[in-house]
Amino acid sequence: MSLRYWFVIITFVVVAQLFSAVLAIPLYALGFEFGDVITISTISSFSLGLLIIWLLIRKERDPVRGNEPPMHLGWSLLLGFGGLIAALFAQNIAFQIQQLLYDAPVESENTQMLLDIMNENIWLLLAVVIVGPILEELVFRQAIFGHLYKKMNFFWAALISSLIFSAIHLDFTHILVYAAVGFIFAGLYVWSKRIIVPIIAHVLMNAFASLPILLDIDMEDLEEIEENLQFIFGILGAWM
């Protein structure tokens, strides 16, 4: 792994993760409410982390692409949208397996907590839906998976990077869900040879999870939308 990518990982851990926790301390001391503390610290750490990481890798050669040409940009954009359906499908399968194995709750505590806070602050919603996925894909797919993929086959590279991806969310009851989605994003990256593809799919997935806030719809309607998308995915898969 190049030195720049090591700096990318260090930046993510120190700036995007630890800095957020450190910044929360003086905000609490100044009397800010919990939701405001989460919003300010998250936006600040995500924005600073993304800026530093972009400066580090903007001239770095894509580790997955190698000498192969990337997928045409138009097809890449379509694949990013299709990746949303694939990720939702994988997420649903992982949820079912978790419930069979250890009766895990369907709803993630992390997701619900963020939804509750984002319901009061549109800026945090934008940070979680857009900036967060960009950061995570640059770190977990381009830096970590990309390096591993040069050393081992796809399965092991995707498995290791996906488990790290799931562990960083600190929601171990849903580790299989995060890992399954990580596999999908890694596959999109290898197929397209463009990091923008898993970024698009990841952004859309976070936006989909935020639909109750964005469109003021209830969870039952959201589940129906997800089922319809998965049905469409099944039909398309049968023809491909």
C-alpha positions in Angstrom: 0.0 0.0 0.0 1.3 3.4 -0.9 2.2 5.9 1.8 -0.6 8.2 0.7 -3.2 5.5 1.3 -1.8 4.8 4.8 -2.3 8.5 5.5 -5.8 8.2 4.1 -6.6 5.5 6.7 -4.9 7.4 9.5 -6.8 10.6 8.5 -10.1 8.7 8.6 -9.5 7.3 12.1 -8.0 10.4 13.6 -10.0 13.2 11.9 -13.3 11.6 10.9 -13.7 9.4 14.0 -11.6 10.6 17.0 -11.8 14.3 16.2 -15.6 14.1 16.3 -15.5 12.7 19.8 -12.9 15.2 21.0 -14.8 18.1 19.6 -17.9 17.0 21.4 -16.3 17.6 24.8 -16.1 21.4 24.7 -19.4 21.6 22.9 -21.0 19.8 25.9 -19.1 22.1 28.3 -20.5 25.1 26.5 -24.1 23.8 27.1 -25.0 22.6 23.6 -27.9 20.1 23.4 -27.0 16.4 22.4 -28.5 16.7 18.9 -26.5 19.9 18.2 -23.3 18.3 19.6 -23.7 15.4 17.2 -24.5 17.7 14.3 -21.6 20.1 14.7 -19.0 17.5 15.5 -20.1 15.2 12.7 -20.2 17.9 10.0 -16.9 19.4 11.2 -15.0 16.0 11.3 -16.5 14.7 8.0 -15.8 17.9 6.1 -12.2 18.2 7.4 -11.6 14.5 6.8 -12.9 14.6 3.3 -10.8 17.6 2.4 -7.6 16.1 3.7 -8.3 12.7 2.0 -9.1 14.3 -1.3 -5.9 16.3 -1.2 -4.0 13.0 -0.5 -5.4 10.9 -3.3 -6.4 13.3 -6.0 -3.2 12.4 -8.0 -3.0 8.7 -6.8 -3.4 5.9 -9.3 -6.5 3.9 -8.8 -5.3 0.5 -7.2 -8.2 -1.6 -8.8 -8.0 -0.1 -12.3 -4.4 -1.0 -13.1 -3.8 -0.9 -16.8 -7.5 -1.8 -17.6 -9.8 1.0 -18.9 -12.7 2.0 -16.7 -16.3 1.4 -17.6 -17.9 4.1 -19.7 -19.0 7.0 -17.5 -22.6 6.7 -18.6 -22.8 3.0 -17.9 -21.0 3.6 -14.6 -23.7 6.0 -13.5 -26.4 3.5 -14.3 -24.5 0.8 -12.5 -24.4 3.1 -9.4 -28.2 3.3 -9.4 -28.5 -0.4 -10.0 -26.1 -0.9 -7.1 -28.7 0.5 -4.8 -31.1 -2.3 -5.6 -28.4 -4.9 -5.3 -27.3 -3.5 -1.9 -30.9 -3.4 -0.6 -31.3 -7.0 -1.8 -28.1 -8.1 0.0 -29.1 -6.1 3.1 -32.5 -7.9 3.2 -31.0 -11.3 2.9 -28.4 -10.5 5.6 -31.3 -9.3 7.9 -33.1 -12.6 7.4 -30.0 -14.7 8.2 -29.3 -12.6 11.3 -32.8 -13.2 12.6 -32.5 -16.9 12.0 -29.2 -17.2 13.7 -29.6 -14.9 16.7 -32.9 -13.1 16.4 -31.3 -9.7 15.7 -33.6 -6.7 15.7 -34.5 -5.5 12.2 -33.8 -1.9 12.9 -30.2 -0.8 13.6 -29.8 1.3 16.7 -27.2 3.5 14.9 -29.6 4.1 12.1 -32.6 5.0 14.3 -30.5 7.3 16.5 -29.2 9.2 13.4 -32.7 9.4 11.9 -34.1 10.9 15.2 -31.4 13.6 15.2 -31.5 14.2 11.4 -35.2 14.7 11.7 -34.4 18.0 13.5 -31.4 19.0 11.4 -31.1 18.9 7.6 -27.4 19.7 7.7 -26.6 16.5 9.6 -28.8 14.6 7.2 -26.8 15.9 4.2 -23.5 15.1 5.9 -24.6 11.5 6.7 -26.2 10.9 3.3 -23.5 12.5 1.1 -20.2 13.2 2.8 -20.2 10.1 5.0 -20.5 7.6 2.0 -17.8 9.4 0.0 -15.4 9.2 3.0 -16.2 5.5 3.6 -15.8 4.4 0.0 -12.5 6.3 -0.4 -11.2 4.6 2.7 -12.7 1.1 2.7 -13.0 0.4 -1.0 -10.3 2.4 -2.7 -7.6 2.4 0.1 -8.2 -0.9 2.0 -10.0 -3.1 -0.5 -7.9 -1.8 -3.4 -4.7 -2.7 -1.7 -5.9 -6.1 -0.6 -7.2 -6.9 -4.1 -3.7 -6.5 -5.5 -2.5 -9.1 -3.0 -5.3 -11.7 -2.9 -8.5 -12.8 -4.7 -11.7 -10.8 -4.7 -13.5 -12.9 -2.0 -10.8 -12.5 0.7 -10.2 -8.8 -0.1 -13.9 -8.0 0.0 -14.4 -10.1 3.2 -11.6 -8.4 5.1 -12.4 -4.9 4.0 -16.2 -5.5 4.6 -15.6 -6.8 8.1 -13.5 -3.7 8.9 -16.2 -1.6 7.3 -18.8 -3.3 9.6 -16.7 -3.1 12.7 -16.1 0.7 12.3 -19.8 1.3 12.6 -19.8 -0.2 16.2 -23.1 -2.0 15.6 -22.1 -5.6 16.1 -25.6 -7.0 16.1 -25.8 -6.1 12.4 -22.2 -6.9 11.4 -23.5 -9.4 8.7 -25.6 -6.6 7.1 -22.7 -4.2 6.9 -20.4 -7.0 5.6 -23.0 -8.0 2.9 -23.4 -4.4 1.7 -19.6 -4.0 1.7 -19.3 -7.0 -0.6 -21.8 -5.4 -3.1 -19.8 -2.1 -3.0 -16.5 -3.9 -3.6 -18.1 -5.8 -6.5 -19.3 -2.6 -8.1 -15.8 -1.1 -7.7 -14.1 -4.0 -9.4 -16.7 -4.3 -12.2 -16.6 -0.6 -13.1 -13.0 0.2 -12.2 -14.5 3.5 -11.0 -14.8 4.5 -7.3 -17.6 6.8 -8.2 -19.9 3.8 -8.7 -19.9 2.4 -5.1 -20.0 6.0 -3.9 -23.3 6.6 -5.9 -24.8 3.3 -4.6 -23.7 4.1 -1.0 -25.1 7.7 -1.2 -28.4 6.4 -2.6 -28.6 3.7 0.1 -28.2 6.3 2.9 -30.7 8.5 1.1 -33.2 5.6 0.9 -32.8 5.0 4.7 -33.5 8.7 5.2 -36.7 8.7 3.1 -39.0 8.9 6.2 -37.4 12.3 6.9 -36.9 13.5 3.3 -40.5 12.7 2.1 -42.3 12.4 5.4 -43.4 8.8 4.8 -43.8 6.0 7.4 -41.7 2.9 7.7 -44.4 0.6 6.2 -44.4 2.6 3.0 -40.6 2.5 2.9 -40.6 -1.3 3.3 -43.1 -1.6 0.4 -40.8 0.5 -1.8 -37.9 -1.7 -0.9 -39.9 -4.8 -1.8 -40.8 -3.3 -5.1 -37.2 -2.5 -5.9 -36.1 -6.0 -5.0 -38.9 -7.4 -7.3 -37.6 -5.3 -10.2 -34.0 -6.5 -9.4 -35.2 -10.1 -9.6 -36.8 -9.5 -13.0 -33.7 -7.8 -14.4 -31.5 -10.5 -13.0 -33.5 -13.2 -14.8 -33.0 -11.4 -18.1 -29.3 -10.7 -17.6 
